[in-house]
Amino acid sequence: MRKTTAMACLLATFASLSHAEGADSTHNPSGLRPFLGLGFTSGGDTITPVILSTPNNAQRYRESISAGGGLEFRAGASYRLPGQPFSIQAAAALHNDQTSGINGEKQRFRRIPVELTLLWHATDRTRIGFGVRKATHAVFKMDNTRCGATQETATDCSGKARMKSNVGFLLEAEYAVLPNWSLKARYVFESFRVKDASGPWLEEGRVLLDEKFEANHLGIQSVWYLN
């Protein structure tokens, strides 16, 4: 509920900015526009909690890998429909949430979402859109990781689980700060289920086949257009 409220506030902010603008065609080019983007997301169920140690085990601290969080690198193209206040946008991204320890421990949830979005040009600088998203090649993996209450009783719990996603939906708002640079706020609705996993993980009950993880998340992106 709090994430949905935050997204509503962000959309309201973009709308208020749009009413304060005058026409500026330099921020509203037509035709096909390739772009690159970098963003950060937060949200979703915790797939696993992780405890990492500082040098000499002087201090331990808790991290977590979540189904909706992480960094997202993307590439795509946006096409303004001739004579219409709409654009169609297609993109593919690498979405990754990861932690690493000083002893070579690594835990990560990596997926490659593809998206198709319809965007309405509310003003020359502001676009609001709705789209669909499918996260492909979703893999949760732990390397060089030991699990246990103490160092003496810890056992190797490295392994890998492949996930399958539903068809997700997204809402986003984009504001053109400069003609070739925009900021986006977005909210994604999606979930994942465990498709298969390494034998020891299933035997230990670390993950269950068809176990579901909600991955709804809020994201902020910086987008650079190449023309």
N, C-alpha and C positions, 0 to 999 in steps of 0.2 A: 504493500500500500504506500509506504513512504517513497519507494522508487517511482511508482506511478505518479504520485503527487509532484515529485521533483521534475519528472519529464513534462508534466503539465505546466509547471512554472517556467521551464525553459522555453516551451513553445509559446507561452504568453509573452515572454521577453522578446522572442524573435518577432512576434506579431506587433508589439509596441514599437520596436525599432522600425518595422516596415512602414507604419503610419507616419513616422517622423521624417521619411525620406522624400526627396524629389526624384524626378526621372534622371537616370544616368546610364546611357546606353553603353558606356565603356565597361560597366559591370554586368551587362546582359548580352553577351555575344551569342550568335546563332551558329548552327552547324554542329559538326562532330567535334567533341573536346575530350581528348585523352587526359587522364589524371592519375596521380599517385597520392596516397594518403597514409597517415600514421595516426593511430588512436589508442586510447586506453579505455578498458571496460571494467565494470564492477558489478557483481551480483551472482546469483545462482547458488545451488547447493554446494557444500563442501564435499569434494570427492574423497579427500583424505587430509587429516591434520598432519603436520610435519614438525618435528622438534630437531633443531640444528644446534650445534655447539660452537662456541668461540675457541680459539687456540688453547690447548692444554685443558679443554673442557672446563674452563674457568666459569663459563656461564652458558646456560641453555635458553633458547628462545623458541617461541612457537610461530610457525607459518602455516599456511593452508593452500591447497590447490582447489580452485573452485570451477564449477562447470560453466560459469559465465564470465569469469574475470580474465584479465591478461592484457598483453599488448597485441595490437592488430596492425599489420602492414597490408596495404591493398593497392590494386591497380584496376583501372577500368576506363570506361568512356561514357560520356553523356551526350545525348543528341536532342537538340531543340526542334520540336515539330514545327515546320514552316507555317507561319501565320497563326500559331496557337500559343496560349500561355502555359504550355506543358513541355516537359522534357522526359525522355526515357533514358534510364541509366542502368548499365550492366557493370558488375564488378566481381572480382575474385580476391580473396584475402587469405593471409596466413594469420591465424588467431592462436596465441600461445600463452599459457599461464605456467610459470616455471620457478622453481627454487633450486639453489645449489649450495652445497656445504663445503667446508675447507678440506674435507677428506675425500673429495670426489663424489659425494652423494649428489644425485640429481633426480628431481621429480618434476614431471611436466604433463600437461594436457594440451595436445596440439590438434587443431582441426583446420580444414580449408573450406570456408564457406563461400558459396556463390550466391549472388543476389541480383534481382531484377526489380527496379523501382520506378514508379511514376511520380514525377515531381511537378507541382503547380507553382508557377512564378507569381507569388503574391505581390512582389514589387521587383524593381530592377536588381535589387541586391538579395532578396529573400526568396527562398524556395521551401516549400513544405511537401513532404512526400510520404507515400505508403508503398510497401513492397513485400516481396516474398524472399525467403532465404533458406538454403539447404546446406548444412555443414557436413562436408564430405571428409573421408579419411581421418576420422576422429580417433585418436589413440591416447590413452593414459598410460604412462610408463614410469617406473622407478628403477634407477640404476645405482649400484653400490650402496644400497640402503639397508640398514639394520633396524629391526623393530623389537621393542621390549621395554620393560619398566626400568631396567638398569643396564649398564654396559656389560655386566657379567652374564646376564640372562638374555641379552639381545641375540636375535637370529637374523639370518639373511632373508629379507622380504622383497628382493628385487623381482620385477615381473612386468607384464604388459597386458592391457585389456583394450580390445577394440570396441568402439562405440558406434551406434547408429542413431541418427537424429531424425526428428520429425521435420515436416515442412514448417519452418518458422515464419513469423510475420514481423515487420519492422515499421516504426514511425520515425521520421527524422525531419529536422529543420536545419536549413543551411543559410549562412549569412556571408556574403562576399565582402571581406574586409578590403581587399584589393582586387583588381580585375582578374588576377590569376591565383589568388589565394583566398580560401574560404574556411570558415569554422562550422562544424556540424555538431548538433546534439541529437542523439537517437536512443530509442528504446527497442529492444529486440525480445520477442516472445519465442522461446524454443525449449526443447528438452532432449535428453539423450538416454539411451538404454544400452546396457552391456550386451554386446553381440557375442563375444568370446573372450577367453582369458587364458593365461598360462596355467598349467595343471596345478602347481602348488597354491596359487591364489584361490582357485576354486575349492581345493581340498581344505584350506585354512578358513574359508568363508570370508576372505578379504573383500572379494566382490562376488556378486551372485548373477547368474545369467538372467538377462532381462531386467536387472535392477535399474530403476529409473532415477535420473538426476534432473531436477528442474534447472534450467540455464537462463532464465529471463535476466536481462542485464541492461544497465544504463551505460552509454558510451559517449565520449567526446573525441572528435577527430579534427585533424588539420589536413586540408586537402590542397594540393598544388595542381593547377591545370597547365598543360604543356603548350597551349596556344591561346 
